[in-house]
Amino acid sequence: MGKSRSEKNKARKARLADAERRREAHTRLVVERSGNAQFVQRQIDPLTGDRTLSMSPQHPAAQDMRESMQELRREFTERFGREPGPEDPLFFDPVNDVPTEMPPEAAATQFDTMLDNMAAQTDDPTLQAQLRAAKDVGFILTESNMHLFSAHDIDAWEDALDRHLDH
């Protein structure tokens, strides 16, 4: 027999309360990590909505990021025969002879290909599910970067991850 109206209301209220608790916990996490040099920081320009991510030299991944940026600079210099300037794109279109920002479609394809390659190289079903979820939502969510995403983004990530873990 079906659930009574009272039981349905209780279940709905429990779901809403759970969602509210998750959002409050996420808000606390964002506040706790704000300004903490151990975490990447996000700034949003109130006029344009542009987002900027910054990493302090004290961040655990700062040296790896520095090396990656140096590699991008080397690739740019080799490709275009000069040092990049302030208006040059960080990720450039590899088919153009002049520094041109990589089109969003090409960047998405490159991201998907990277995720597919990584998933093919592991036997870990949890990691494979995470990589497939990242392909679905367009970002990789980790414990160390979840403060950079909205509660809605986290819900989308968890839904995608659940779908891939269930397979």
C-alpha positions in Angstrom: 0.0 0.0 0.0 1.2 3.6 -0.7 2.5 6.0 1.8 0.0 8.3 3.6 0.0 12.0 3.0 1.5 12.4 6.5 4.4 10.0 5.7 5.0 11.8 2.4 5.2 15.2 4.2 7.6 13.8 6.8 9.8 12.4 4.1 9.8 15.7 2.1 10.6 17.7 5.3 13.5 15.3 6.1 14.9 15.7 2.5 14.6 19.5 2.8 16.2 19.5 6.2 19.1 17.3 4.9 19.6 19.6 2.0 19.7 22.6 4.3 22.2 21.0 6.6 24.5 20.2 3.6 24.2 23.8 2.4 25.0 25.2 5.8 28.0 22.9 6.1 29.2 24.0 2.7 28.8 27.7 3.7 30.9 27.0 6.9 33.6 25.4 4.7 33.7 28.3 2.3 34.1 30.8 5.2 36.7 28.6 7.0 38.9 28.4 3.9 38.5 32.0 2.9 41.9 33.7 3.1 43.6 30.4 4.2 47.0 30.1 2.3 46.6 26.3 2.3 43.7 26.5 -0.2 43.2 28.1 -3.6 41.2 31.3 -3.3 38.5 32.6 -5.7 37.7 36.2 -6.3 34.7 37.4 -8.4 34.7 40.8 -10.1 31.3 42.3 -9.1 31.1 44.3 -12.3 31.9 41.6 -14.9 31.4 38.4 -12.9 34.9 37.3 -14.0 36.4 34.7 -11.7 40.0 34.6 -10.7 41.7 31.8 -8.9 44.9 32.4 -6.9 47.3 30.1 -5.1 49.7 31.3 -2.5 53.4 30.2 -2.5 52.5 28.3 0.8 49.9 26.1 -1.0 50.9 22.4 -1.0 50.7 22.3 -4.8 52.4 25.6 -5.5 55.6 24.1 -6.8 53.8 21.8 -9.2 51.7 24.7 -10.4 54.8 26.8 -10.9 56.4 24.0 -13.0 53.3 23.6 -15.1 53.2 27.4 -15.7 56.8 27.3 -16.7 56.1 24.5 -19.2 53.2 26.5 -20.7 55.5 29.5 -21.1 58.2 27.3 -22.8 55.6 25.9 -25.2 54.4 29.4 -26.0 57.9 30.6 -26.6 58.8 27.6 -28.8 55.5 28.0 -30.8 55.5 31.7 -31.4 59.2 32.7 -31.0 58.7 35.2 -28.2 57.8 35.5 -24.6 54.1 35.7 -23.8 52.7 39.1 -23.0 50.0 40.1 -20.6 47.3 39.9 -23.2 48.3 36.5 -24.6 46.2 33.5 -23.7 47.4 31.0 -21.1 45.9 28.1 -23.1 46.4 28.8 -26.8 44.9 27.3 -29.9 47.5 24.9 -31.3 46.4 25.3 -34.9 46.8 29.1 -35.2 50.0 30.8 -36.2 49.3 33.7 -33.8 48.5 33.4 -30.1 44.8 32.8 -30.0 42.7 31.7 -27.1 41.7 28.0 -27.4 38.0 27.8 -28.4 35.8 26.5 -25.6 34.8 23.5 -27.7 38.4 22.5 -28.3 39.2 23.0 -24.6 36.2 20.8 -23.6 37.3 18.1 -26.2 40.8 18.2 -24.8 39.5 17.9 -21.2 37.2 14.9 -22.2 40.1 13.2 -24.0 42.4 13.6 -21.0 39.7 12.2 -18.7 39.1 9.2 -21.0 42.8 8.5 -21.2 43.1 8.6 -17.4 40.1 6.3 -16.9 41.5 3.8 -19.4 44.8 3.7 -17.4 43.3 2.8 -14.0 41.6 -0.3 -12.6 40.3 1.6 -9.6 36.5 1.7 -10.1 36.1 4.7 -7.8 38.6 6.7 -9.7 37.0 5.7 -13.0 33.6 6.9 -11.7 35.2 10.2 -10.6 36.7 10.7 -14.0 33.4 9.9 -15.8 31.6 12.2 -13.4 34.1 15.0 -14.2 33.4 14.5 -17.9 29.6 14.8 -17.2 29.8 18.0 -15.2 32.9 19.7 -16.7 35.0 19.9 -13.5 36.8 17.8 -11.0 35.6 18.1 -7.4 37.9 17.1 -4.5 37.9 17.7 -0.8 40.6 20.4 -1.2 38.7 22.4 -3.9 35.0 22.0 -2.9 34.9 25.5 -1.3 35.4 26.9 -4.9 32.1 25.5 -6.1 28.5 26.2 -5.2 26.3 23.8 -3.3 24.4 23.3 -6.5 27.7 22.3 -8.3 28.4 19.8 -5.5 25.0 18.3 -5.8 25.5 17.9 -9.6 28.9 16.3 -9.0 27.5 13.9 -6.4 24.6 12.9 -8.7 27.0 12.2 -11.5 29.3 10.3 -9.3 26.5 8.2 -7.9 25.4 7.3 -11.5 28.8 6.1 -12.4 29.4 4.2 -9.1 26.1 2.4 -9.6 27.3 1.0 -13.0 
